[in-house]
């Protein structure tokens, strides 16, 4: 998959099969559209293209509304790489760009810049200034500008019954198993390992303290979780404390990960924690000895769930 960080970096194709949207989370509904996109491109001898935007349009158009996203740009690229896409265009989204009329968006961007010969879109798709463009507009523009439109039927999308809103709600409640069912993969939290209080190593449970540098990232509800960490191309079983640490007097939310089958220096490494199971709530223990006993029980529980 080739990645372009602006439409200006993209060379027009002879036969582009394209779709457009934000695709936050790259969930099963998105994968339905992308799977059809890639399949159609193969069928007509074209190349598949996704046009998406950064930052998320709602962050630009509704700056006063707090929006937590399922994926950072890096995470989204990583997930999209697994879909078989040929080209990913990440165009900067600005207020000026948001004012592009739907006809101009189709003619100048989709047709002239990308080279669209076929569009694959989800039902109820809207585009252009004030979301004025619709499937009916695309059907009208197609014969004029030489492209066909393929709409994923509502029945097909509704069959998986998924939305980013539902996934955000599940994660906010700590229901990471349900979120993973909607996503089609475990929820991922990524960050660079930085120095923490180093209390964990004194009780035999050293942790990697993640610096989540994407401020809009949705972090699941406070709790202890089991999952996997990708490190140097390998997957390691792990458990994590997400949230506050009342036993040691910390009221700041953090993500601290303990790898169950790795011993070594992780400072400066960029880790991705795939959150698989919720083990328990965050509890306030009567001292470090009691915490150590509980962590040993958590480890047994994590290994059992990850077996």
Secondary structure, DSSP 8 states (H G I E B T S, - for coil): -EEESSGGG----SSEEEEES--TT--HHHHHHHHHHHHHHHHHT-EEEEEEEES-HHHHH-TTS---BS--HHHHHHHHGGGT-SEEEEEE--HHHHT--HHHIIIIIIIIII-EEEEEEETT--BSGGG-B-HHHHHHHHHHHT-EEEEE-HHHHHHHT--HHHHHHHHHTT-HHHHHHHHTS-EEEEEEEE-----GGGGT---EEEE---TTB----SEEEEEEEEETTEEEEEEEEEEEEGGGTEEEEEEEEEETT--S--TT-EEEEEEEEEEE-----SSHHHHHHHHHHHHHHHHHHH-
